[in-house]
Amino acid sequence: MAEILLFHHAYGLTDGLRALAARLIAEGHTVHCPDCYAGVTFRNIDDGVKHLQRIGHDAVEEVARRSAREFRNADVVMGFGLGAMQAQLLAQDLRRIRGCLLMGGAFTPSALGGMWRSNTSLEIHLSDPDEWVQPAELEGLLYHAPHANVYRYTNKGHLFIDECSRDYDADAADLFEERLETWLADLDEQAAELELARNRF
């Protein structure tokens, strides 16, 4: 089972994301949800972005790094919207991260001050089109991570996975969670195979 750092989007750590974390915990995973907004949530994404601008990107980055120090056994990162930056940053910086899932965000590795590590599993989920994701940034990441799985959800809103968002789409959210569960199961299978191989020598 994975130990996951789940980073929230610009709306904040909503009940929708908390519910997703609870479902993952029920499946046996450990999930930590760092809160960049200290309990504040927004119903309008523009208000959330304004709040982000007030606290600053440096503060958001520090939340990610502090969470990685606090939860030293976390080996999977997931980022939604704003949180995609935090998740990708840690996946690039920490060797222990074996899986990174980005939903509604992607960045050229150099933009985050590093390089993508080829042995890190990468899943990218995007609405199609998504005005919040720059095609050049996505292409820059995929150039360095050609092994990534990219899922596009046609004509869905930016944060369709969160029932607290105006973008919420139940069918698309269910499909996302099915793919998430499959990915986490695959990560566990890969870890078990690696451990078995180590024990042979």
N, CA, C and O of each residue as an XYZ file, in Angstrom:
804
protein
N       0.830     -1.199      0.000
C       0.000      0.000      0.000
C       0.872      1.260      0.000
O       1.987      1.267      0.522
N       0.344      2.298     -0.587
C       1.106      3.536     -0.729
C       0.915      4.441      0.481
O      -0.113      4.397      1.156
N       1.932      5.262      0.739
C       1.776      6.385      1.663
C       1.814      7.643      0.808
O       2.825      7.950      0.177
N       0.706      8.362      0.795
C       0.455      9.404     -0.202
C       0.456     10.794      0.428
O      -0.114     11.007      1.498
N       1.105     11.730     -0.254
C       0.923     13.149      0.025
C      -0.012     13.699     -1.042
O       0.317     13.673     -2.228
N      -1.174     14.196     -0.631
C      -2.195     14.698     -1.546
C      -2.267     16.217     -1.396
O      -2.588     16.725     -0.321
N      -1.971     16.933     -2.469
C      -1.927     18.394     -2.447
C      -3.152     18.986     -3.141
O      -3.489     18.609     -4.264
N      -3.801     19.904     -2.464
C      -5.092     20.436     -2.928
C      -4.944     21.484     -4.019
O      -3.853     21.979     -4.301
N      -6.081     21.802     -4.620
C      -6.172     22.784     -5.701
C      -6.469     24.171     -5.150
O      -6.445     24.385     -3.938
N      -6.749     25.114     -6.048
C      -6.904     26.512     -5.654
C      -8.146     26.773     -4.807
O      -8.234     27.813     -4.154
N      -9.104     25.851     -4.805
C     -10.269     26.007     -3.936
C      -9.913     25.778     -2.474
O     -10.662     26.173     -1.581
N      -8.777     25.144     -2.229
C      -8.394     24.765     -0.877
C      -8.653     23.287     -0.640
O      -9.030     22.554     -1.555
N      -8.447     22.862      0.591
C      -8.652     21.464      0.951
C     -10.142     21.245      1.210
O     -10.600     21.303      2.351
N     -10.874     20.999      0.158
C     -12.333     20.911      0.198
C     -12.800     19.582      0.781
O     -12.025     18.636      0.924
N     -14.080     19.540      1.110
C     -14.673     18.281      1.566
C     -14.592     17.213      0.484
O     -14.482     16.024      0.784
N     -14.648     17.641     -0.785
C     -14.544     16.685     -1.885
C     -13.204     15.970     -1.898
O     -13.152     14.754     -2.083
N     -12.109     16.715     -1.701
C     -10.792     16.096     -1.651
C     -10.613     15.277     -0.379
O      -9.986     14.218     -0.399
N     -11.165     15.768      0.724
C     -11.101     14.984      1.965
C     -11.823     13.644      1.788
O     -11.371     12.617      2.294
N     -12.937     13.663      1.074
C     -13.683     12.426      0.831
C     -12.874     11.468     -0.032
O     -12.873     10.262      0.216
N     -12.187     11.991     -1.042
C     -11.321     11.154     -1.865
C     -10.232     10.524     -1.008
O      -9.964      9.328     -1.121
N      -9.608     11.320     -0.157
C      -8.578     10.793      0.735
C      -9.146      9.703      1.632
O      -8.496      8.683      1.860
N     -10.358      9.913      2.143
C     -10.979      8.916      3.013
C     -11.221      7.604      2.284
O     -11.060      6.530      2.865
N     -11.608      7.684      1.011
C     -11.822      6.461      0.236
C     -10.504      5.718      0.013
O     -10.466      4.488      0.059
N      -9.441      6.456     -0.224
C      -8.139      5.815     -0.393
C      -7.678      5.158      0.914
O      -7.105      4.069      0.904
N      -7.934      5.827      2.021
C      -7.586      5.254      3.323
C      -8.374      3.973      3.567
O      -7.838      3.001      4.098
N      -9.651      3.974      3.179
C     -10.491      2.781      3.352
C      -9.962      1.603      2.544
O     -10.192      0.447      2.896
N      -9.247      1.906      1.447
C      -8.670      0.846      0.624
C      -7.344      0.336      1.175
O      -6.770     -0.618      0.651
N      -6.859      0.983      2.243
C      -5.639      0.514      2.890
C      -4.436      1.416      2.740
O      -3.378      1.129      3.302
N      -4.572      2.505      1.991
C      -3.462      3.435      1.820
C      -3.396      4.406      2.996
O      -4.383      4.599      3.707
N      -2.245      5.007      3.192
C      -2.076      6.094      4.150
C      -2.044      7.395      3.356
O      -1.297      7.515      2.385
N      -2.849      8.365      3.763
C      -2.963      9.608      2.993
C      -2.805     10.808      3.925
O      -3.480     10.912      4.949
N      -1.905     11.705      3.551
C      -1.717     12.968      4.257
C      -2.134     14.097      3.320
O      -1.808     14.074      2.133
N      -2.850     15.077      3.847
C      -3.381     16.166      3.029
C      -2.891     17.513      3.565
O      -3.612     18.171      4.314
N      -1.688     17.932      3.197
C      -1.194     19.242      3.636
C      -2.126     20.354      3.185
O      -2.630     20.331      2.062
N      -2.353     21.320      4.053
C      -3.302     22.389      3.767
C      -2.561     23.718      3.668
O      -2.159     24.292      4.680
N      -2.383     24.201      2.442
C      -1.685     25.476      2.222
C      -2.499     26.671      2.697
O      -1.947     27.740      2.961
N      -3.809     26.490      2.805
C      -4.696     27.605      3.117
C      -5.138     27.638      4.579
O      -5.968     28.465      4.955
N      -4.597     26.755      5.395
C      -4.891     26.741      6.833
C      -6.391     26.701      7.115
O      -6.896     27.437      7.963
N      -7.091     25.834      6.394
C      -8.509     25.616      6.659
C      -9.465     26.448      5.837
O     -10.670     26.198      5.859
N      -8.962     27.435      5.111
C      -9.826     28.293      4.294
C     -10.110     27.595      2.965
O      -9.200     27.041      2.347
N     -11.354     27.620      2.528
C     -11.732     27.108      1.221
C     -12.559     28.156      0.481
O     -13.094     29.086      1.083
N     -12.649     27.986     -0.823
C     -13.357     28.950     -1.668
C     -14.313     28.216     -2.596
O     -14.060     27.077     -2.987
N     -15.401     28.869     -2.943
C     -16.364     28.290     -3.868
C     -16.144     28.790     -5.291
O     -16.758     28.290     -6.234
N     -15.272     29.769     -5.442
C     -14.957     30.342     -6.752
C     -13.450     30.236     -6.962
O     -12.677     30.662     -6.104
N     -13.029     29.680     -8.080
C     -11.597     29.450     -8.295
C     -10.827     30.759     -8.377
O      -9.671     30.810     -7.958
N     -11.430     31.812     -8.901
C     -10.734     33.096     -8.982
C     -10.407     33.627     -7.587
O      -9.339     34.200     -7.374
N     -11.329     33.436     -6.633
C     -11.059     33.850     -5.258
C      -9.910     33.024     -4.668
O      -9.079     33.542     -3.922
N      -9.880     31.739     -5.012
C      -8.796     30.895     -4.545
C      -7.456     31.321     -5.113
O      -6.449     31.315     -4.404
N      -7.434     31.687     -6.374
C      -6.196     32.144     -7.009
C      -5.722     33.456     -6.380
O      -4.523     33.646     -6.177
N      -6.657     34.363     -6.071
C      -6.279     35.617     -5.412
C      -5.669     35.344     -4.045
O      -4.711     36.004     -3.643
N      -6.224     34.371     -3.335
C      -5.672     34.007     -2.026
C      -4.264     33.445     -2.200
O      -3.361     33.768     -1.428
N      -4.080     32.604     -3.214
C      -2.757     32.062     -3.508
C      -1.762     33.182     -3.764
O      -0.631     33.134     -3.282
N      -2.175     34.180     -4.514
C      -1.278     35.296     -4.825
C      -0.907     36.066     -3.562
O       0.199     36.597     -3.455
N      -1.836     36.127     -2.604
C      -1.543     36.832     -1.353
C      -0.510     36.078     -0.523
O       0.395     36.688      0.046
N      -0.640     34.760     -0.450
C       0.294     34.007      0.395
C       1.606     33.737     -0.322
O       2.639     33.576      0.327
N       1.585     33.684     -1.650
C       2.808     33.548     -2.427
C       3.190     32.111     -2.734
O       2.943     31.204     -1.939
N       3.794     31.916     -3.895
C       4.193     30.575     -4.319
C       5.297     29.999     -3.441
O       5.388     28.782     -3.275
N       6.136     30.865     -2.879
C       7.201     30.364     -2.003
C       6.615     29.674     -0.785
O       7.137     28.657     -0.329
N       5.527     30.227     -0.257
C       4.888     29.614      0.909
C       4.274     28.268      0.547
O       4.320     27.325      1.337
N       3.700     28.182     -0.648
C       3.112     26.925     -1.111
C       4.199     25.863     -1.286
O       4.017     24.705     -0.910
N       5.316     26.271     -1.855
C       6.435     25.338     -2.022
C       6.954     24.862     -0.669
O       7.281     23.687     -0.502
N       7.029     25.772      0.290
C       7.525     25.390      1.610
C       6.592     24.391      2.292
O       7.058     23.506      3.010
N       5.291     24.519      2.079
C       4.344     23.530      2.627
C       4.666     22.145      2.084
O       4.651     21.164      2.828
N       4.956     22.065      0.791
C       5.294     20.774      0.183
C       6.560     20.202      0.798
O       6.596     19.031      1.174
N       7.582     21.010      0.898
C       8.859     20.522      1.420
C       8.752     20.148      2.899
O       9.327     19.152      3.338
N       8.022     20.946      3.651
C       7.838     20.639      5.072
C       7.064     19.344      5.252
O       7.371     18.557      6.147
N       6.064     19.117      4.411
C       5.277     17.880      4.485
C       6.143     16.673      4.166
O       6.007     15.623      4.795
N       7.043     16.820      3.181
C       7.939     15.723      2.828
C       8.880     15.395      3.974
O       9.217     14.231      4.193
N       9.308     16.425      4.713
C      10.172     16.183      5.881
C       9.394     15.537      7.014
O       9.915     14.672      7.718
N       8.152     15.953      7.188
C       7.333     15.421      8.284
C       6.934     13.976      8.048
O       6.969     13.157      8.967
N       6.551     13.662      6.807
C       6.089     12.313      6.473
C       7.154     11.632      5.622
O       7.034     11.547      4.400
N       8.182     11.156      6.280
C       9.384     10.668      5.593
C       9.177      9.336      4.879
O      10.014      8.920      4.080
N       8.071      8.676      5.166
C       7.794      7.413      4.476
C       6.857      7.583      3.285
O       6.553      6.611      2.592
N       6.402      8.795      3.045
C       5.516      9.033      1.896
C       6.291      8.757      0.620
O       7.377      9.296      0.407
N       5.713      7.902     -0.234
C       6.411      7.502     -1.453
C       5.597      7.737     -2.728
O       6.037      7.386     -3.823
N       4.415      8.327     -2.582
C       3.565      8.668     -3.720
C       3.036     10.084     -3.499
O       2.652     10.448     -2.388
N       3.023     10.870     -4.565
C       2.485     12.232     -4.475
C       1.371     12.404     -5.492
O       1.425     11.875     -6.602
N       0.355     13.159     -5.081
C      -0.764     13.471     -5.958
C      -1.047     14.961     -5.842
O      -1.143     15.499     -4.739
N      -1.182     15.627     -6.992
C      -1.463     17.057     -6.970
C      -2.628     17.405     -7.870
O      -2.734     16.901     -8.988
N      -3.493     18.261     -7.386
C      -4.683     18.682     -8.110
C      -4.592     20.182     -8.379
O      -4.482     20.970     -7.441
N      -4.637     20.590     -9.665
C      -4.575     22.011     -9.988
C      -3.308     22.641     -9.431
O      -2.199     22.254     -9.800
N      -3.476     23.612     -8.544
C      -2.369     24.246     -7.840
C      -1.411     23.215     -7.250
O      -0.194     23.387     -7.314
N      -1.957     22.149     -6.679
C      -1.142     21.140     -6.022
C      -0.275     20.322     -6.953
O       0.622     19.613     -6.497
N      -0.528     20.408     -8.262
C       0.305     19.674     -9.217
C       1.748     20.158     -9.144
O       2.679     19.364     -9.281
N       1.937     21.456     -8.928
C       3.289     21.987     -8.802
C       4.002     21.362     -7.607
O       5.167     20.980     -7.713
N       3.318     21.256     -6.483
C       3.925     20.693     -5.284
C       4.276     19.218     -5.484
O       5.360     18.765     -5.116
N       3.341     18.489     -6.070
C       3.569     17.064     -6.288
C       4.734     16.828     -7.247
O       5.602     15.999     -6.975
N       4.757     17.547     -8.357
C       5.826     17.347     -9.337
C       7.174     17.769     -8.764
O       8.188     17.123     -9.029
N       7.195     18.833     -7.989
C       8.433     19.300     -7.372
C       9.044     18.212     -6.494
O      10.242     17.942     -6.584
N       8.238     17.592     -5.655
C       8.750     16.549     -4.774
C       9.152     15.304     -5.557
O      10.144     14.652     -5.230
N       8.378     14.975     -6.592
C       8.717     13.803     -7.407
C      10.078     13.984     -8.077
O      10.824     13.019     -8.242
N      10.397     15.211     -8.460
C      11.683     15.476     -9.097
C      12.819     15.491     -8.083
O      13.938     15.085     -8.400
N      12.543     15.954     -6.871
C      13.605     16.184     -5.888
C      13.916     14.982     -5.008
O      15.045     14.843     -4.537
N      12.935     14.106     -4.776
C      13.100     13.047     -3.781
C      13.163     11.675     -4.438
O      12.229     11.267     -5.127
N      14.251     10.975     -4.226
C      14.416      9.654     -4.827
C      13.400      8.648     -4.323
O      13.076      7.687     -5.021
N      12.896      8.858     -3.123
C      11.977      7.872     -2.549
C      10.601      7.891     -3.198
O       9.829      6.950     -3.012
N      10.269      8.940     -3.958
C       8.950      9.038     -4.590
C       8.908      8.101     -5.787
O       9.646      8.278     -6.756
N       8.030      7.097     -5.709
C       7.936      6.107     -6.790
C       6.778      6.372     -7.735
O       6.719      5.790     -8.819
N       5.861      7.236     -7.345
C       4.717      7.522     -8.196
C       4.228      8.951     -8.014
O       4.180      9.473     -6.900
N       3.866      9.574     -9.132
C       3.371     10.954     -9.116
C       2.145     11.032    -10.006
O       2.190     10.638    -11.171
N       1.055     11.535     -9.462
C      -0.170     11.745    -10.231
C      -0.476     13.236    -10.254
O      -0.557     13.884     -9.210
N      -0.645     13.767    -11.456
C      -0.981     15.174    -11.650
C      -2.366     15.266    -12.266
O      -2.641     14.642    -13.290
N      -3.237     16.048    -11.637
C      -4.580     16.238    -12.176
C      -4.806     17.746    -12.362
O      -4.867     18.501    -11.391
N      -4.929     18.165    -13.625
C      -5.163     19.575    -13.886
C      -3.923     20.436    -13.755
O      -4.022     21.610    -13.400
N      -2.745     19.867    -14.039
C      -1.518     20.647    -13.972
C      -0.333     19.836    -14.450
O      -0.304     18.616    -14.289
N       0.653     20.512    -15.043
C       1.888     19.881    -15.489
C       2.873     20.991    -15.825
O       2.489     22.066    -16.286
N       4.158     20.706    -15.584
C       5.180     21.728    -15.762
C       6.412     21.145    -16.433
O       6.765     19.990    -16.197
N       7.063     21.938    -17.265
C       8.368     21.547    -17.770
C       9.297     21.362    -16.573
O       9.366     22.251    -15.725
N      10.006     20.253    -16.471
C      10.830     20.000    -15.272
C      11.759     21.138    -14.905
O      11.904     21.453    -13.723
N      12.395     21.766    -15.889
C      13.331     22.853    -15.594
C      12.646     24.051    -14.946
O      13.292     24.824    -14.239
N      11.345     24.210    -15.181
C      10.612     25.319    -14.564
C      10.538     25.162    -13.056
O      10.341     26.140    -12.335
N      10.696     23.934    -12.578
C      10.692     23.658    -11.145
C      12.104     23.424    -10.617
O      12.294     22.942     -9.501
N      13.083     23.773    -11.433
C      14.460     23.745    -10.979
C      15.113     22.379    -10.952
O      16.061     22.163    -10.197
N      14.623     21.450    -11.764
C      15.224     20.121    -11.753
C      14.936     19.357    -13.021
O      14.551     19.925    -14.044
N      15.132     18.045    -12.929
C      14.886     17.149    -14.049
C      13.933     16.041    -13.602
O      13.836     15.716    -12.419
N      13.232     15.472    -14.586
C      12.344     14.353    -14.268
C      13.169     13.087    -14.121
O      14.094     12.853    -14.899
N      12.839     12.261    -13.121
C      13.533     11.000    -12.894
C      12.777      9.886    -13.615
O      11.589      9.674    -13.372
N      13.470      9.183    -14.496
C      12.822      8.237    -15.405
C      12.216      7.039    -14.702
O      11.360      6.362    -15.271
N      12.643      6.757    -13.467
C      12.106      5.590    -12.770
C      10.878      5.920    -11.923
O      10.406      5.073    -11.165
N      10.365      7.123    -12.043
C       9.166      7.517    -11.303
C       7.938      7.383    -12.190
O       7.868      7.994    -13.256
N       6.980      6.593    -11.756
C       5.738      6.422    -12.510
C       4.962      7.739    -12.528
O       4.802      8.386    -11.494
N       4.488      8.126    -13.697
C       3.787      9.400    -13.855
C       2.450      9.196    -14.543
O       2.369      8.611    -15.623
N       1.399      9.693    -13.893
C       0.046      9.692    -14.443
C      -0.423     11.144    -14.523
O      -0.284     11.902    -13.563
N      -0.976     11.522    -15.671
C      -1.475     12.882    -15.865
C      -2.926     12.809    -16.312
O      -3.252     12.126    -17.283
N      -3.803     13.522    -15.594
C      -5.228     13.556    -15.915
C      -5.615     15.003    -16.187
O      -5.374     15.885    -15.362
N      -6.220     15.243    -17.359
C      -6.537     16.606    -17.777
C      -7.919     16.678    -18.396
O      -8.332     15.790    -19.142
N      -8.624     17.747    -18.076
C      -9.814     18.043    -18.870
C      -9.340     18.498    -20.246
O      -8.208     18.957    -20.398
N     -10.201     18.370    -21.236
C      -9.793     18.675    -22.603
C     -10.909     19.451    -23.304
O     -11.941     18.875    -23.650
N     -10.708     20.757    -23.513
C      -9.511     21.548    -23.219
C      -9.451     21.988    -21.749
O     -10.440     21.902    -21.023
N      -8.278     22.457    -21.331
C      -8.097     22.968    -19.973
C      -7.323     24.277    -20.050
O      -6.129     24.282    -20.349
N      -8.002     25.380    -19.781
C      -7.379     26.694    -19.909
C      -6.287     26.940    -18.873
O      -5.492     27.869    -19.020
N      -6.242     26.108    -17.819
C      -5.267     26.292    -16.759
C      -3.967     25.516    -17.011
O      -3.008     25.656    -16.253
N      -3.932     24.717    -18.048
C      -2.740     23.928    -18.363
C      -2.164     24.417    -19.679
O      -2.840     24.395    -20.708
N      -0.914     24.858    -19.646
C      -0.259     25.369    -20.841
C       0.275     24.204    -21.683
O       1.058     23.400    -21.178
N      -0.130     24.095    -22.952
C       0.340     22.990    -23.789
C       1.854     22.868    -23.832
O       2.380     21.754    -23.842
N       2.566     23.987    -23.857
C       4.032     23.931    -23.914
C       4.611     23.319    -22.646
O       5.616     22.609    -22.699
N       3.982     23.592    -21.505
C       4.456     23.012    -20.240
C       4.229     21.501    -20.234
O       5.099     20.734    -19.821
N       3.066     21.088    -20.691
C       2.774     19.655    -20.757
C       3.731     18.958    -21.719
O       4.279     17.901    -21.405
N       3.925     19.551    -22.883
C       4.836     18.958    -23.863
C       6.259     18.877    -23.313
O       6.978     17.912    -23.570
N       6.658     19.896    -22.555
C       7.992     19.896    -21.960
C       8.176     18.773    -20.961
O       9.245     18.166    -20.895
N       7.134     18.489    -20.177
C       7.209     17.378    -19.233
C       7.225     16.047    -19.964
O       8.013     15.165    -19.625
N       6.370     15.891    -20.958
C       6.294     14.614    -21.670
C       7.564     14.333    -22.473
O       7.902     13.174    -22.713
N       8.253     15.369    -22.880
C       9.524     15.165    -23.579
C      10.507     14.426    -22.670
O      11.264     13.570    -23.126
N      10.486     14.768    -21.373
C      11.390     14.142    -20.408
C      10.781     12.907    -19.757
O      11.489     12.122    -19.125
N       9.477     12.733    -19.909
C       8.794     11.583    -19.304
C       7.894     10.917    -20.340
O       6.672     10.912    -20.192
N       8.499     10.350    -21.398
C       7.683      9.737    -22.461
C       6.903      8.517    -21.999
O       5.982      8.067    -22.681
N       7.272      7.980    -20.837
C       6.584      6.806    -20.299
C       5.277      7.170    -19.601
O       4.529      6.279    -19.200
N       4.993      8.445    -19.452
C       3.811      8.870    -18.696
C       2.521      8.412    -19.367
O       2.433      8.329    -20.592
N       1.534      8.120    -18.547
C       0.176      7.876    -19.038
C      -0.597      9.184    -18.950
O      -0.668      9.798    -17.886
N      -1.171      9.608    -20.061
C      -1.937     10.854    -20.103
C      -3.380     10.520    -20.426
O      -3.670      9.885    -21.440
N      -4.283     10.952    -19.557
C      -5.713     10.736    -19.766
C      -6.385     12.094    -19.958
O      -6.198     13.013    -19.160
N      -7.159     12.201    -21.011
C      -7.874     13.443    -21.294
C      -9.375     13.191    -21.187
O      -9.889     12.177    -21.661
N     -10.060     14.129    -20.557
C     -11.492     14.009    -20.314
C     -12.179     15.107    -21.118
O     -12.201     16.272    -20.721
N     -12.730     14.714    -22.242
C     -13.243     15.675    -23.217
C     -14.445     16.448    -22.691
O     -15.396     15.879    -22.155
N     -14.368     17.759    -22.864
C     -15.470     18.671    -22.523
C     -15.844     18.630    -21.039
O     -17.002     18.844    -20.681
N     -14.867     18.355    -20.187
C     -15.082     18.426    -18.743
C     -14.381     19.663    -18.200
O     -13.436     20.167    -18.807
N     -14.844     20.149    -17.057
C     -14.236     21.320    -16.447
C     -12.916     20.988    -15.775
O     -12.593     19.820    -15.561
N     -12.167     22.007    -15.450
C     -10.808     21.877    -14.922
C     -10.721     20.924    -13.736
O      -9.830     20.076    -13.693
N     -11.626     21.048    -12.779
C     -11.568     20.226    -11.559
C     -12.819     19.358    -11.445
O     -13.536     19.398    -10.445
N     -13.059     18.583    -12.483
C     -14.264     17.758    -12.553
C     -14.306     16.663    -11.501
O     -15.359     16.070    -11.268
N     -13.185     16.390    -10.868
C     -13.126     15.276     -9.896
C     -13.683     15.640     -8.521
O     -13.956     14.755     -7.711
N     -13.855     16.952     -8.251
C     -14.213     17.396     -6.900
C     -15.678     17.806     -6.847
O     -16.109     18.726     -7.542
N     -16.425     17.110     -6.017
C     -17.864     17.394     -5.907
C     -18.140     18.774     -5.339
O     -19.272     19.252     -5.412
N     -17.127     19.428     -4.772
C     -17.308     20.782     -4.264
C     -17.026     21.850     -5.316
O     -17.204     23.042     -5.063
N     -16.591     21.422     -6.485
C     -16.287     22.352     -7.566
C     -17.467     22.470     -8.516
O     -18.228     21.519     -8.695
N     -17.612     23.623     -9.115
C     -18.650     23.825    -10.131
C     -18.385     22.960    -11.363
O     -19.289     22.719    -12.162
N     -17.157     22.497    -11.514
C     -16.776     21.664    -12.651
C     -17.149     20.198    -12.467
O     -16.978     19.404    -13.392
N     -17.647     19.826    -11.312
C     -17.811     18.410    -10.974
C     -18.662     17.662    -11.993
O     -19.721     18.126    -12.416
N     -18.162     16.487    -12.372
C     -18.881     15.585    -13.262
C     -18.769     14.186    -12.679
O     -17.677     13.618    -12.655
N     -19.859     13.625    -12.215
C     -19.834     12.365    -11.472
C     -19.266     11.214    -12.290
O     -18.462     10.431    -11.782
N     -19.670     11.104    -13.541
C     -19.181      9.993    -14.370
C     -17.678     10.102    -14.614
O     -16.953      9.113    -14.507
N     -17.220     11.293    -14.939
C     -15.792     11.489    -15.175
C     -14.988     11.287    -13.893
O     -13.885     10.742    -13.921
N     -15.552     11.733    -12.767
C     -14.875     11.541    -11.482
C     -14.751     10.059    -11.148
O     -13.715      9.619    -10.650
N     -15.798      9.290    -11.418
C     -15.745      7.841    -11.167
C     -14.681      7.179    -12.045
O     -13.944      6.305    -11.587
N     -14.609      7.600    -13.301
C     -13.601      7.040    -14.205
C     -12.198      7.389    -13.715
O     -11.299      6.548    -13.738
N     -12.017      8.625    -13.275
C     -10.727      9.026    -12.716
C     -10.339      8.132    -11.540
O      -9.202      7.667    -11.465
N     -11.274      7.890    -10.626
C     -10.950      7.083     -9.453
C     -10.671      5.630     -9.819
O      -9.838      4.984     -9.184
N     -11.348      5.118    -10.819
C     -11.043      3.764    -11.291
C      -9.607      3.687    -11.794
O      -8.878      2.745    -11.483
N      -9.213      4.684    -12.571
C      -7.851      4.715    -13.097
C      -6.842      4.926    -11.979
O      -5.754      4.351    -12.012
N      -7.189      5.743    -10.988
C      -6.326      5.956     -9.840
C      -6.106      4.651     -9.073
O      -4.976      4.326     -8.711
N      -7.164      3.918     -8.830
C      -7.057      2.652     -8.103
C      -6.191      1.648     -8.864
O      -5.385      0.936     -8.264
N      -6.359      1.597    -10.179
C      -5.551      0.693    -11.001
C      -4.082      1.073    -10.926
O      -3.216      0.207    -10.800
N      -3.805      2.361    -11.003
C      -2.424      2.845    -10.951
C      -1.773      2.508     -9.612
O      -0.633      2.046     -9.577
N      -2.477      2.730     -8.528
C      -1.925      2.426     -7.209
C      -1.690      0.925     -7.049
O      -0.698      0.507     -6.453
N      -2.605      0.121     -7.583
C      -2.415     -1.334     -7.534
C      -1.184     -1.749     -8.338
O      -0.431     -2.629     -7.922
N      -0.989     -1.114     -9.482
C       0.191     -1.407    -10.305
C       1.472     -1.025     -9.570
O       2.466     -1.749     -9.636
N       1.452      0.109     -8.871
C       2.625      0.521     -8.101
C       2.953     -0.506     -7.025
O       4.118     -0.836     -6.804
N       1.921     -1.006     -6.359
C       2.140     -2.025     -5.327
C       2.707     -3.301     -5.928
O       3.592     -3.927     -5.345
N       2.204     -3.681     -7.079
C       2.696     -4.886     -7.742
C       4.162     -4.722     -8.144
O       4.961     -5.645     -7.989
N       4.508     -3.550     -8.656
C       5.895     -3.290     -9.029
C       6.804     -3.327     -7.805
O       7.914     -3.855     -7.866
N       6.330     -2.766     -6.694
C       7.133     -2.768     -5.474
C       7.347     -4.187     -4.963
O       8.433     -4.531     -4.497
N       6.305     -5.007     -5.054
C       6.426     -6.396     -4.605
C       7.408     -7.169     -5.480
O       8.198     -7.968     -4.976
N       7.361     -6.936     -6.776
C       8.284     -7.613     -7.692
C       9.723     -7.185     -7.426
O      10.638     -8.007     -7.477
N       9.922     -5.906     -7.144
C      11.268     -5.408     -6.856
C      11.800     -6.013     -5.567
O      12.969     -6.392     -5.491
N      10.941     -6.105     -4.548
C      11.358     -6.701     -3.280
C      11.699     -8.171     -3.452
O      12.665     -8.656     -2.863
N      10.922     -8.881     -4.249
C      11.199    -10.290     -4.517
C      12.538    -10.456     -5.224
O      13.312    -11.358     -4.906
N      12.801     -9.577     -6.188
C      14.073     -9.647     -6.908
C      15.257     -9.377     -5.978
O      16.301    -10.018     -6.100
N      15.100     -8.440     -5.061
C      16.180     -8.140     -4.107
C      16.456     -9.334     -3.201
O      17.607     -9.619     -2.870
N      15.400    -10.026     -2.805
C      15.560    -11.148     -1.877
C      16.222    -12.363     -2.531
O      16.681    -13.277     -1.846
N      16.261    -12.359     -3.845
C      16.882    -13.481     -4.557
C      18.401    -13.397     -4.540
O      19.096    -14.381     -4.794
N      18.906    -12.194     -4.233
C      20.364    -12.005     -4.309
C      20.947    -11.706     -2.935
O      22.156    -11.519     -2.805
